[in-house]
């Protein structure tokens, strides 16, 4: 390319201008530079270049305004202007063409294609200059300069193709092609686009080209269609004439170059460019109300060991094995990238807090506790991970990558020769480790039978006789002691173990009280209630143990129905229709109110349990007494029984009786007790139901 061709490079980033200058000088071009839109317009006014390569986003004057200003200069309409835009910046491309741009080049710049795009733009410009005296001639020249041509009859039934076009379509003969047969060769999702293009031409509605994919043999070809309506001597429509261009090689090359620009050649994983793009997407999604995410940097010594033992080829095989091993541990929506050497970076989507991220990091590091199998040999390696959380450890991609790298370096130092992970924020590490250890202990506790049930009696207020018990879950954790539900129920829900634990509670409770003349109440958590098959799961257990549903009561809190009311209501109505009683627990705390109770009439409630906070102060606080009394009256109006929790003495029980309360439970009646003590209590307590 002759050095007389001058190209003006416009970009506010000096590094970008320097890199473009080097590429263009190596290609034989003269290069001018401008650092913003105003400088570009001034340079064009003084020395109009042969081509302008201009960034969109710049201070002082952006690329769109600069493009419009250049087009207003003498001869400015003829100079090619190529705009630099982001890969996914569709709006910028649209605005660029509206401002008068000739073409656009996507960022990051593909240096291998840059020279070709410039030569194409310059060649097109030379053609335009030669043919500018006749725009009609230019349009026809651009259409005819394709590889094949066609004519469509005005009835839209037949298409006559040139030999070049028949070859593109894989046709062997020279007969006219039926349009229906033509459409059958088109990739199904592209058929409406080609049909609309042909209809538009016949109606004189426009000549906008269309690119369509065709099935040809075992492959597929990309054909760009353009055409126009031909008129007879009287100005009446005669036929549609057009040309096609085979873009298959170009599209394949673009796809290959795009793959090479975004994926690592050795592992096939996303590279730094694609990782940054997905990080930006994750930040944007989080800003729009999505969940958080985590960035993890992982390094392993597997490649170094393999290189020392078997050379570079062995190291490459191990690297691919590590990448495959890590990928198999992740979800499809997560992004594992390879940034060179032994460095991997993972974007973990939909992270609901630090524990989620810690669980993933621990799973990845523990996955290398066993030897890595590569071909016919095994390799024991360590992996160290650093975890950065968005937005706590950075609100931009680069900041998150730096934080993850710093955490990974600390993991290598502190974990020494063992695999391990560290958070960027040090205070998180111990907290997450404790939580994950508790989660593991819960899982093992279910397997090892560390859970046990205690039962608290429920008595009728009128005759003070026991009519039922509430089953209360306890965890006798080794080395810690007996744990109350408030220390582990939330974690059972987070880990999904609540469903198995719930079935164990029901099965064990039925086995303990089945022979006694009392009913059984169990608590069902919000997570259990959202399970689509919860009613069948619970009733299947009752049926297997020959326990009548009429003796079973499900206790729920108001929070259990707030997340997905329709699903919760459907499950509760299903259970109620099959004989199970439904009770609303902890009434009076949180969002509960008389107004809310009225809204909850949609629930098939059998009973409502007034929280102990109101019952324990019943004798000393007139306001609480009024609340308890009004709640009892309202429930009776609605046909709902009332259970008072937290009854500590006979005086409170007598006051509840005067209010008309139906049932009561509390330490003054009976403390929660193991199954072994329930029978004795039933026989010896004044509240018991068994004969003395």
Secondary structure as a PSIPRED ss2 file (coil, helix, strand):
# PSIPRED VFORMAT (PSIPRED V4.0)

   1 X C   1.000  0.000  0.000
   2 X C   1.000  0.000  0.000
   3 X C   1.000  0.000  0.000
   4 X C   1.000  0.000  0.000
   5 X C   1.000  0.000  0.000
   6 X E   0.000  0.000  1.000
   7 X E   0.000  0.000  1.000
   8 X E   0.000  0.000  1.000
   9 X E   0.000  0.000  1.000
  10 X E   0.000  0.000  1.000
  11 X C   1.000  0.000  0.000
  12 X C   1.000  0.000  0.000
  13 X C   1.000  0.000  0.000
  14 X H   0.000  1.000  0.000
  15 X H   0.000  1.000  0.000
  16 X H   0.000  1.000  0.000
  17 X H   0.000  1.000  0.000
  18 X H   0.000  1.000  0.000
  19 X H   0.000  1.000  0.000
  20 X H   0.000  1.000  0.000
  21 X H   0.000  1.000  0.000
  22 X H   0.000  1.000  0.000
  23 X H   0.000  1.000  0.000
  24 X H   0.000  1.000  0.000
  25 X H   0.000  1.000  0.000
  26 X H   0.000  1.000  0.000
  27 X C   1.000  0.000  0.000
  28 X C   1.000  0.000  0.000
  29 X C   1.000  0.000  0.000
  30 X E   0.000  0.000  1.000
  31 X E   0.000  0.000  1.000
  32 X E   0.000  0.000  1.000
  33 X E   0.000  0.000  1.000
  34 X E   0.000  0.000  1.000
  35 X C   1.000  0.000  0.000
  36 X C   1.000  0.000  0.000
  37 X H   0.000  1.000  0.000
  38 X H   0.000  1.000  0.000
  39 X H   0.000  1.000  0.000
  40 X H   0.000  1.000  0.000
  41 X H   0.000  1.000  0.000
  42 X H   0.000  1.000  0.000
  43 X H   0.000  1.000  0.000
  44 X H   0.000  1.000  0.000
  45 X H   0.000  1.000  0.000
  46 X H   0.000  1.000  0.000
  47 X C   1.000  0.000  0.000
  48 X C   1.000  0.000  0.000
  49 X C   1.000  0.000  0.000
  50 X C   1.000  0.000  0.000
  51 X E   0.000  0.000  1.000
  52 X E   0.000  0.000  1.000
  53 X E   0.000  0.000  1.000
  54 X E   0.000  0.000  1.000
  55 X E   0.000  0.000  1.000
  56 X C   1.000  0.000  0.000
  57 X C   1.000  0.000  0.000
  58 X C   1.000  0.000  0.000
  59 X C   1.000  0.000  0.000
  60 X C   1.000  0.000  0.000
  61 X C   1.000  0.000  0.000
  62 X C   1.000  0.000  0.000
  63 X H   0.000  1.000  0.000
  64 X H   0.000  1.000  0.000
  65 X H   0.000  1.000  0.000
  66 X H   0.000  1.000  0.000
  67 X H   0.000  1.000  0.000
  68 X H   0.000  1.000  0.000
  69 X H   0.000  1.000  0.000
  70 X H   0.000  1.000  0.000
  71 X H   0.000  1.000  0.000
  72 X C   1.000  0.000  0.000
  73 X C   1.000  0.000  0.000
  74 X C   1.000  0.000  0.000
  75 X C   1.000  0.000  0.000
  76 X C   1.000  0.000  0.000
  77 X C   1.000  0.000  0.000
  78 X C   1.000  0.000  0.000
  79 X C   1.000  0.000  0.000
  80 X E   0.000  0.000  1.000
  81 X E   0.000  0.000  1.000
  82 X E   0.000  0.000  1.000
  83 X E   0.000  0.000  1.000
  84 X E   0.000  0.000  1.000
  85 X E   0.000  0.000  1.000
  86 X E   0.000  0.000  1.000
  87 X C   1.000  0.000  0.000
  88 X C   1.000  0.000  0.000
  89 X C   1.000  0.000  0.000
  90 X H   0.000  1.000  0.000
  91 X H   0.000  1.000  0.000
  92 X H   0.000  1.000  0.000
  93 X H   0.000  1.000  0.000
  94 X H   0.000  1.000  0.000
  95 X H   0.000  1.000  0.000
  96 X H   0.000  1.000  0.000
  97 X H   0.000  1.000  0.000
  98 X H   0.000  1.000  0.000
  99 X C   1.000  0.000  0.000
 100 X C   1.000  0.000  0.000
 101 X C   1.000  0.000  0.000
 102 X C   1.000  0.000  0.000
 103 X E   0.000  0.000  1.000
 104 X E   0.000  0.000  1.000
 105 X E   0.000  0.000  1.000
 106 X E   0.000  0.000  1.000
 107 X E   0.000  0.000  1.000
 108 X C   1.000  0.000  0.000
 109 X C   1.000  0.000  0.000
 110 X C   1.000  0.000  0.000
 111 X H   0.000  1.000  0.000
 112 X H   0.000  1.000  0.000
 113 X H   0.000  1.000  0.000
 114 X H   0.000  1.000  0.000
 115 X H   0.000  1.000  0.000
 116 X H   0.000  1.000  0.000
 117 X H   0.000  1.000  0.000
 118 X H   0.000  1.000  0.000
 119 X H   0.000  1.000  0.000
 120 X H   0.000  1.000  0.000
 121 X H   0.000  1.000  0.000
 122 X H   0.000  1.000  0.000
 123 X H   0.000  1.000  0.000
 124 X H   0.000  1.000  0.000
 125 X H   0.000  1.000  0.000
 126 X H   0.000  1.000  0.000
 127 X H   0.000  1.000  0.000
 128 X H   0.000  1.000  0.000
 129 X H   0.000  1.000  0.000
 130 X H   0.000  1.000  0.000
 131 X H   0.000  1.000  0.000
 132 X C   1.000  0.000  0.000
 133 X C   1.000  0.000  0.000
 134 X C   1.000  0.000  0.000
 135 X H   0.000  1.000  0.000
 136 X H   0.000  1.000  0.000
 137 X H   0.000  1.000  0.000
 138 X H   0.000  1.000  0.000
 139 X H   0.000  1.000  0.000
 140 X H   0.000  1.000  0.000
 141 X H   0.000  1.000  0.000
 142 X H   0.000  1.000  0.000
 143 X H   0.000  1.000  0.000
 144 X H   0.000  1.000  0.000
 145 X C   1.000  0.000  0.000
 146 X C   1.000  0.000  0.000
 147 X C   1.000  0.000  0.000
 148 X E   0.000  0.000  1.000
 149 X E   0.000  0.000  1.000
 150 X E   0.000  0.000  1.000
 151 X E   0.000  0.000  1.000
 152 X E   0.000  0.000  1.000
 153 X E   0.000  0.000  1.000
 154 X C   1.000  0.000  0.000
 155 X C   1.000  0.000  0.000
 156 X C   1.000  0.000  0.000
 157 X C   1.000  0.000  0.000
 158 X E   0.000  0.000  1.000
 159 X E   0.000  0.000  1.000
 160 X E   0.000  0.000  1.000
 161 X E   0.000  0.000  1.000
 162 X C   1.000  0.000  0.000
 163 X H   0.000  1.000  0.000
 164 X H   0.000  1.000  0.000
 165 X H   0.000  1.000  0.000
 166 X H   0.000  1.000  0.000
 167 X H   0.000  1.000  0.000
 168 X H   0.000  1.000  0.000
 169 X H   0.000  1.000  0.000
 170 X C   1.000  0.000  0.000
 171 X C   1.000  0.000  0.000
 172 X C   1.000  0.000  0.000
 173 X C   1.000  0.000  0.000
 174 X C   1.000  0.000  0.000
 175 X C   1.000  0.000  0.000
 176 X C   1.000  0.000  0.000
 177 X E   0.000  0.000  1.000
 178 X E   0.000  0.000  1.000
 179 X H   0.000  1.000  0.000
 180 X H   0.000  1.000  0.000
 181 X H   0.000  1.000  0.000
 182 X H   0.000  1.000  0.000
 183 X H   0.000  1.000  0.000
 184 X H   0.000  1.000  0.000
 185 X C   1.000  0.000  0.000
 186 X E   0.000  0.000  1.000
 187 X C   1.000  0.000  0.000
 188 X H   0.000  1.000  0.000
 189 X H   0.000  1.000  0.000
 190 X H   0.000  1.000  0.000
 191 X H   0.000  1.000  0.000
 192 X H   0.000  1.000  0.000
 193 X H   0.000  1.000  0.000
 194 X H   0.000  1.000  0.000
 195 X H   0.000  1.000  0.000
 196 X H   0.000  1.000  0.000
 197 X H   0.000  1.000  0.000
 198 X H   0.000  1.000  0.000
 199 X H   0.000  1.000  0.000
 200 X H   0.000  1.000  0.000
 201 X H   0.000  1.000  0.000
 202 X H   0.000  1.000  0.000
 203 X C   1.000  0.000  0.000
 204 X C   1.000  0.000  0.000
 205 X C   1.000  0.000  0.000
 206 X C   1.000  0.000  0.000
 207 X C   1.000  0.000  0.000
 208 X C   1.000  0.000  0.000
 209 X C   1.000  0.000  0.000
 210 X E   0.000  0.000  1.000
 211 X E   0.000  0.000  1.000
 212 X E   0.000  0.000  1.000
 213 X E   0.000  0.000  1.000
 214 X E   0.000  0.000  1.000
 215 X E   0.000  0.000  1.000
 216 X E   0.000  0.000  1.000
 217 X C   1.000  0.000  0.000
 218 X C   1.000  0.000  0.000
 219 X E   0.000  0.000  1.000
 220 X E   0.000  0.000  1.000
 221 X E   0.000  0.000  1.000
 222 X E   0.000  0.000  1.000
 223 X E   0.000  0.000  1.000
 224 X E   0.000  0.000  1.000
 225 X E   0.000  0.000  1.000
 226 X E   0.000  0.000  1.000
 227 X E   0.000  0.000  1.000
 228 X E   0.000  0.000  1.000
 229 X E   0.000  0.000  1.000
 230 X E   0.000  0.000  1.000
 231 X E   0.000  0.000  1.000
 232 X C   1.000  0.000  0.000
 233 X C   1.000  0.000  0.000
 234 X C   1.000  0.000  0.000
 235 X C   1.000  0.000  0.000
 236 X C   1.000  0.000  0.000
 237 X E   0.000  0.000  1.000
 238 X E   0.000  0.000  1.000
 239 X E   0.000  0.000  1.000
 240 X E   0.000  0.000  1.000
 241 X E   0.000  0.000  1.000
 242 X E   0.000  0.000  1.000
 243 X E   0.000  0.000  1.000
 244 X E   0.000  0.000  1.000
 245 X E   0.000  0.000  1.000
 246 X E   0.000  0.000  1.000
 247 X C   1.000  0.000  0.000
 248 X H   0.000  1.000  0.000
 249 X H   0.000  1.000  0.000
 250 X H   0.000  1.000  0.000
 251 X H   0.000  1.000  0.000
 252 X H   0.000  1.000  0.000
 253 X H   0.000  1.000  0.000
 254 X H   0.000  1.000  0.000
 255 X H   0.000  1.000  0.000
 256 X H   0.000  1.000  0.000
 257 X H   0.000  1.000  0.000
 258 X H   0.000  1.000  0.000
 259 X H   0.000  1.000  0.000
 260 X H   0.000  1.000  0.000
 261 X H   0.000  1.000  0.000
 262 X H   0.000  1.000  0.000
 263 X E   0.000  0.000  1.000
 264 X C   1.000  0.000  0.000
 265 X C   1.000  0.000  0.000
 266 X C   1.000  0.000  0.000
 267 X C   1.000  0.000  0.000
 268 X C   1.000  0.000  0.000
 269 X C   1.000  0.000  0.000
 270 X E   0.000  0.000  1.000
 271 X C   1.000  0.000  0.000
 272 X H   0.000  1.000  0.000
 273 X H   0.000  1.000  0.000
 274 X H   0.000  1.000  0.000
 275 X H   0.000  1.000  0.000
 276 X H   0.000  1.000  0.000
 277 X H   0.000  1.000  0.000
 278 X H   0.000  1.000  0.000
 279 X H   0.000  1.000  0.000
 280 X H   0.000  1.000  0.000
 281 X H   0.000  1.000  0.000
 282 X H   0.000  1.000  0.000
 283 X H   0.000  1.000  0.000
 284 X H   0.000  1.000  0.000
 285 X H   0.000  1.000  0.000
 286 X H   0.000  1.000  0.000
 287 X H   0.000  1.000  0.000
 288 X C   1.000  0.000  0.000
 289 X C   1.000  0.000  0.000
 290 X C   1.000  0.000  0.000
 291 X C   1.000  0.000  0.000
 292 X E   0.000  0.000  1.000
 293 X E   0.000  0.000  1.000
 294 X E   0.000  0.000  1.000
 295 X E   0.000  0.000  1.000
 296 X E   0.000  0.000  1.000
 297 X E   0.000  0.000  1.000
 298 X E   0.000  0.000  1.000
 299 X E   0.000  0.000  1.000
 300 X E   0.000  0.000  1.000
 301 X C   1.000  0.000  0.000
 302 X H   0.000  1.000  0.000
 303 X H   0.000  1.000  0.000
 304 X H   0.000  1.000  0.000
 305 X H   0.000  1.000  0.000
 306 X H   0.000  1.000  0.000
 307 X H   0.000  1.000  0.000
 308 X H   0.000  1.000  0.000
 309 X H   0.000  1.000  0.000
 310 X H   0.000  1.000  0.000
 311 X C   1.000  0.000  0.000
 312 X H   0.000  1.000  0.000
 313 X H   0.000  1.000  0.000
 314 X H   0.000  1.000  0.000
 315 X H   0.000  1.000  0.000
 316 X H   0.000  1.000  0.000
 317 X H   0.000  1.000  0.000
 318 X H   0.000  1.000  0.000
 319 X H   0.000  1.000  0.000
 320 X H   0.000  1.000  0.000
 321 X H   0.000  1.000  0.000
 322 X H   0.000  1.000  0.000
 323 X H   0.000  1.000  0.000
 324 X H   0.000  1.000  0.000
 325 X H   0.000  1.000  0.000
 326 X H   0.000  1.000  0.000
 327 X H   0.000  1.000  0.000
 328 X C   1.000  0.000  0.000
 329 X C   1.000  0.000  0.000
 330 X C   1.000  0.000  0.000
 331 X C   1.000  0.000  0.000
 332 X C   1.000  0.000  0.000
 333 X C   1.000  0.000  0.000
 334 X C   1.000  0.000  0.000
 335 X E   0.000  0.000  1.000
 336 X E   0.000  0.000  1.000
 337 X E   0.000  0.000  1.000
 338 X E   0.000  0.000  1.000
 339 X C   1.000  0.000  0.000
 340 X C   1.000  0.000  0.000
 341 X C   1.000  0.000  0.000
 342 X C   1.000  0.000  0.000
 343 X E   0.000  0.000  1.000
 344 X E   0.000  0.000  1.000
 345 X E   0.000  0.000  1.000
 346 X E   0.000  0.000  1.000
 347 X E   0.000  0.000  1.000
 348 X E   0.000  0.000  1.000
 349 X E   0.000  0.000  1.000
 350 X E   0.000  0.000  1.000
 351 X E   0.000  0.000  1.000
 352 X C   1.000  0.000  0.000
 353 X C   1.000  0.000  0.000
 354 X H   0.000  1.000  0.000
 355 X H   0.000  1.000  0.000
 356 X H   0.000  1.000  0.000
 357 X H   0.000  1.000  0.000
 358 X H   0.000  1.000  0.000
 359 X H   0.000  1.000  0.000
 360 X H   0.000  1.000  0.000
 361 X H   0.000  1.000  0.000
 362 X H   0.000  1.000  0.000
 363 X H   0.000  1.000  0.000
 364 X H   0.000  1.000  0.000
 365 X H   0.000  1.000  0.000
 366 X H   0.000  1.000  0.000
 367 X C   1.000  0.000  0.000
 368 X C   1.000  0.000  0.000
 369 X C   1.000  0.000  0.000
 370 X C   1.000  0.000  0.000
 371 X C   1.000  0.000  0.000
 372 X E   0.000  0.000  1.000
 373 X E   0.000  0.000  1.000
 374 X E   0.000  0.000  1.000
 375 X C   1.000  0.000  0.000
 376 X C   1.000  0.000  0.000
 377 X E   0.000  0.000  1.000
 378 X E   0.000  0.000  1.000
 379 X E   0.000  0.000  1.000
 380 X C   1.000  0.000  0.000
 381 X C   1.000  0.000  0.000
 382 X C   1.000  0.000  0.000
 383 X E   0.000  0.000  1.000
 384 X E   0.000  0.000  1.000
 385 X E   0.000  0.000  1.000
 386 X E   0.000  0.000  1.000
 387 X E   0.000  0.000  1.000
 388 X E   0.000  0.000  1.000
 389 X E   0.000  0.000  1.000
 390 X C   1.000  0.000  0.000
 391 X C   1.000  0.000  0.000
 392 X C   1.000  0.000  0.000
 393 X C   1.000  0.000  0.000
 394 X C   1.000  0.000  0.000
 395 X C   1.000  0.000  0.000
 396 X C   1.000  0.000  0.000
 397 X H   0.000  1.000  0.000
 398 X H   0.000  1.000  0.000
 399 X H   0.000  1.000  0.000
 400 X H   0.000  1.000  0.000
 401 X H   0.000  1.000  0.000
 402 X H   0.000  1.000  0.000
 403 X H   0.000  1.000  0.000
 404 X H   0.000  1.000  0.000
 405 X H   0.000  1.000  0.000
 406 X H   0.000  1.000  0.000
 407 X H   0.000  1.000  0.000
 408 X H   0.000  1.000  0.000
 409 X H   0.000  1.000  0.000
 410 X H   0.000  1.000  0.000
 411 X H   0.000  1.000  0.000
 412 X H   0.000  1.000  0.000
 413 X H   0.000  1.000  0.000
 414 X H   0.000  1.000  0.000
 415 X H   0.000  1.000  0.000
 416 X C   1.000  0.000  0.000
 417 X C   1.000  0.000  0.000
 418 X C   1.000  0.000  0.000
 419 X C   1.000  0.000  0.000
 420 X E   0.000  0.000  1.000
 421 X E   0.000  0.000  1.000
 422 X E   0.000  0.000  1.000
 423 X E   0.000  0.000  1.000
 424 X C   1.000  0.000  0.000
 425 X C   1.000  0.000  0.000
 426 X H   0.000  1.000  0.000
 427 X H   0.000  1.000  0.000
 428 X H   0.000  1.000  0.000
 429 X H   0.000  1.000  0.000
 430 X H   0.000  1.000  0.000
 431 X H   0.000  1.000  0.000
 432 X H   0.000  1.000  0.000
 433 X H   0.000  1.000  0.000
 434 X H   0.000  1.000  0.000
 435 X H   0.000  1.000  0.000
 436 X H   0.000  1.000  0.000
 437 X H   0.000  1.000  0.000
 438 X H   0.000  1.000  0.000
 439 X H   0.000  1.000  0.000
 440 X H   0.000  1.000  0.000
 441 X H   0.000  1.000  0.000
 442 X H   0.000  1.000  0.000
 443 X H   0.000  1.000  0.000
 444 X H   0.000  1.000  0.000
 445 X H   0.000  1.000  0.000
 446 X H   0.000  1.000  0.000
 447 X H   0.000  1.000  0.000
 448 X H   0.000  1.000  0.000
 449 X C   1.000  0.000  0.000
 450 X C   1.000  0.000  0.000
 451 X E   0.000  0.000  1.000
 452 X E   0.000  0.000  1.000
 453 X E   0.000  0.000  1.000
 454 X E   0.000  0.000  1.000
 455 X E   0.000  0.000  1.000
 456 X E   0.000  0.000  1.000
 457 X E   0.000  0.000  1.000
 458 X E   0.000  0.000  1.000
 459 X E   0.000  0.000  1.000
 460 X E   0.000  0.000  1.000
 461 X C   1.000  0.000  0.000
 462 X C   1.000  0.000  0.000
 463 X C   1.000  0.000  0.000
 464 X C   1.000  0.000  0.000
 465 X C   1.000  0.000  0.000
 466 X E   0.000  0.000  1.000
 467 X E   0.000  0.000  1.000
 468 X E   0.000  0.000  1.000
 469 X E   0.000  0.000  1.000
 470 X E   0.000  0.000  1.000
 471 X E   0.000  0.000  1.000
 472 X E   0.000  0.000  1.000
 473 X E   0.000  0.000  1.000
 474 X E   0.000  0.000  1.000
 475 X E   0.000  0.000  1.000
 476 X E   0.000  0.000  1.000
 477 X E   0.000  0.000  1.000
 478 X C   1.000  0.000  0.000
 479 X C   1.000  0.000  0.000
 480 X C   1.000  0.000  0.000
 481 X E   0.000  0.000  1.000
 482 X E   0.000  0.000  1.000
 483 X E   0.000  0.000  1.000
 484 X C   1.000  0.000  0.000
 485 X H   0.000  1.000  0.000
 486 X H   0.000  1.000  0.000
 487 X H   0.000  1.000  0.000
 488 X C   1.000  0.000  0.000
 489 X H   0.000  1.000  0.000
 490 X H   0.000  1.000  0.000
 491 X H   0.000  1.000  0.000
 492 X H   0.000  1.000  0.000
 493 X H   0.000  1.000  0.000
 494 X H   0.000  1.000  0.000
 495 X H   0.000  1.000  0.000
 496 X C   1.000  0.000  0.000
 497 X C   1.000  0.000  0.000
 498 X H   0.000  1.000  0.000
 499 X H   0.000  1.000  0.000
 500 X H   0.000  1.000  0.000
 501 X H   0.000  1.000  0.000
 502 X H   0.000  1.000  0.000
 503 X H   0.000  1.000  0.000
 504 X H   0.000  1.000  0.000
 505 X H   0.000  1.000  0.000
 506 X H   0.000  1.000  0.000
 507 X H   0.000  1.000  0.000
 508 X H   0.000  1.000  0.000
 509 X H   0.000  1.000  0.000
 510 X H   0.000  1.000  0.000
 511 X H   0.000  1.000  0.000
 512 X H   0.000  1.000  0.000
 513 X H   0.000  1.000  0.000
 514 X C   1.000  0.000  0.000
 515 X C   1.000  0.000  0.000
 516 X C   1.000  0.000  0.000
 517 X C   1.000  0.000  0.000
 518 X C   1.000  0.000  0.000
 519 X E   0.000  0.000  1.000
 520 X E   0.000  0.000  1.000
 521 X E   0.000  0.000  1.000
 522 X E   0.000  0.000  1.000
 523 X E   0.000  0.000  1.000
 524 X C   1.000  0.000  0.000
 525 X C   1.000  0.000  0.000
 526 X H   0.000  1.000  0.000
 527 X H   0.000  1.000  0.000
 528 X H   0.000  1.000  0.000
 529 X H   0.000  1.000  0.000
 530 X C   1.000  0.000  0.000
 531 X C   1.000  0.000  0.000
 532 X C   1.000  0.000  0.000
 533 X C   1.000  0.000  0.000
 534 X H   0.000  1.000  0.000
 535 X H   0.000  1.000  0.000
 536 X H   0.000  1.000  0.000
 537 X H   0.000  1.000  0.000
 538 X H   0.000  1.000  0.000
 539 X H   0.000  1.000  0.000
 540 X H   0.000  1.000  0.000
 541 X H   0.000  1.000  0.000
 542 X H   0.000  1.000  0.000
 543 X H   0.000  1.000  0.000
 544 X H   0.000  1.000  0.000
 545 X C   1.000  0.000  0.000
 546 X C   1.000  0.000  0.000
 547 X C   1.000  0.000  0.000
 548 X C   1.000  0.000  0.000
 549 X H   0.000  1.000  0.000
 550 X H   0.000  1.000  0.000
 551 X H   0.000  1.000  0.000
 552 X E   0.000  0.000  1.000
 553 X E   0.000  0.000  1.000
 554 X E   0.000  0.000  1.000
 555 X E   0.000  0.000  1.000
 556 X E   0.000  0.000  1.000
 557 X C   1.000  0.000  0.000
 558 X C   1.000  0.000  0.000
 559 X H   0.000  1.000  0.000
 560 X H   0.000  1.000  0.000
 561 X H   0.000  1.000  0.000
 562 X H   0.000  1.000  0.000
 563 X C   1.000  0.000  0.000
 564 X C   1.000  0.000  0.000
 565 X H   0.000  1.000  0.000
 566 X H   0.000  1.000  0.000
 567 X H   0.000  1.000  0.000
 568 X H   0.000  1.000  0.000
 569 X H   0.000  1.000  0.000
 570 X H   0.000  1.000  0.000
 571 X H   0.000  1.000  0.000
 572 X H   0.000  1.000  0.000
 573 X H   0.000  1.000  0.000
 574 X H   0.000  1.000  0.000
 575 X H   0.000  1.000  0.000
 576 X H   0.000  1.000  0.000
 577 X H   0.000  1.000  0.000
 578 X C   1.000  0.000  0.000
 579 X C   1.000  0.000  0.000
 580 X C   1.000  0.000  0.000
 581 X E   0.000  0.000  1.000
 582 X E   0.000  0.000  1.000
 583 X E   0.000  0.000  1.000
 584 X E   0.000  0.000  1.000
 585 X E   0.000  0.000  1.000
 586 X E   0.000  0.000  1.000
 587 X E   0.000  0.000  1.000
 588 X C   1.000  0.000  0.000
 589 X C   1.000  0.000  0.000
 590 X C   1.000  0.000  0.000
 591 X C   1.000  0.000  0.000
 592 X C   1.000  0.000  0.000
 593 X C   1.000  0.000  0.000
 594 X H   0.000  1.000  0.000
 595 X H   0.000  1.000  0.000
 596 X H   0.000  1.000  0.000
 597 X H   0.000  1.000  0.000
 598 X H   0.000  1.000  0.000
 599 X H   0.000  1.000  0.000
 600 X H   0.000  1.000  0.000
 601 X H   0.000  1.000  0.000
 602 X H   0.000  1.000  0.000
 603 X C   1.000  0.000  0.000
 604 X C   1.000  0.000  0.000
 605 X C   1.000  0.000  0.000
 606 X C   1.000  0.000  0.000
 607 X E   0.000  0.000  1.000
 608 X E   0.000  0.000  1.000
 609 X E   0.000  0.000  1.000
 610 X E   0.000  0.000  1.000
 611 X C   1.000  0.000  0.000
 612 X H   0.000  1.000  0.000
 613 X H   0.000  1.000  0.000
 614 X H   0.000  1.000  0.000
 615 X H   0.000  1.000  0.000
 616 X C   1.000  0.000  0.000
 617 X C   1.000  0.000  0.000
 618 X C   1.000  0.000  0.000
 619 X C   1.000  0.000  0.000
 620 X C   1.000  0.000  0.000
 621 X C   1.000  0.000  0.000
 622 X H   0.000  1.000  0.000
 623 X H   0.000  1.000  0.000
 624 X H   0.000  1.000  0.000
 625 X H   0.000  1.000  0.000
 626 X H   0.000  1.000  0.000
 627 X H   0.000  1.000  0.000
 628 X H   0.000  1.000  0.000
 629 X H   0.000  1.000  0.000
 630 X H   0.000  1.000  0.000
 631 X H   0.000  1.000  0.000
 632 X H   0.000  1.000  0.000
 633 X H   0.000  1.000  0.000
 634 X H   0.000  1.000  0.000
 635 X H   0.000  1.000  0.000
 636 X H   0.000  1.000  0.000
 637 X H   0.000  1.000  0.000
 638 X C   1.000  0.000  0.000
 639 X C   1.000  0.000  0.000
 640 X C   1.000  0.000  0.000
 641 X E   0.000  0.000  1.000
 642 X E   0.000  0.000  1.000
 643 X E   0.000  0.000  1.000
 644 X E   0.000  0.000  1.000
 645 X C   1.000  0.000  0.000
 646 X C   1.000  0.000  0.000
 647 X C   1.000  0.000  0.000
 648 X C   1.000  0.000  0.000
 649 X C   1.000  0.000  0.000
 650 X H   0.000  1.000  0.000
 651 X H   0.000  1.000  0.000
 652 X H   0.000  1.000  0.000
 653 X H   0.000  1.000  0.000
 654 X H   0.000  1.000  0.000
 655 X H   0.000  1.000  0.000
 656 X H   0.000  1.000  0.000
 657 X H   0.000  1.000  0.000
 658 X H   0.000  1.000  0.000
 659 X H   0.000  1.000  0.000
 660 X C   1.000  0.000  0.000
 661 X C   1.000  0.000  0.000
 662 X C   1.000  0.000  0.000
 663 X E   0.000  0.000  1.000
 664 X E   0.000  0.000  1.000
 665 X C   1.000  0.000  0.000
 666 X C   1.000  0.000  0.000
 667 X C   1.000  0.000  0.000
 668 X C   1.000  0.000  0.000
 669 X C   1.000  0.000  0.000
 670 X C   1.000  0.000  0.000
 671 X C   1.000  0.000  0.000
 672 X C   1.000  0.000  0.000
 673 X E   0.000  0.000  1.000
 674 X E   0.000  0.000  1.000
 675 X H   0.000  1.000  0.000
 676 X H   0.000  1.000  0.000
 677 X H   0.000  1.000  0.000
 678 X H   0.000  1.000  0.000
 679 X H   0.000  1.000  0.000
 680 X H   0.000  1.000  0.000
 681 X H   0.000  1.000  0.000
 682 X H   0.000  1.000  0.000
 683 X H   0.000  1.000  0.000
 684 X H   0.000  1.000  0.000
 685 X C   1.000  0.000  0.000
 686 X C   1.000  0.000  0.000
 687 X C   1.000  0.000  0.000
 688 X C   1.000  0.000  0.000
 689 X C   1.000  0.000  0.000
 690 X C   1.000  0.000  0.000
 691 X C   1.000  0.000  0.000
 692 X C   1.000  0.000  0.000
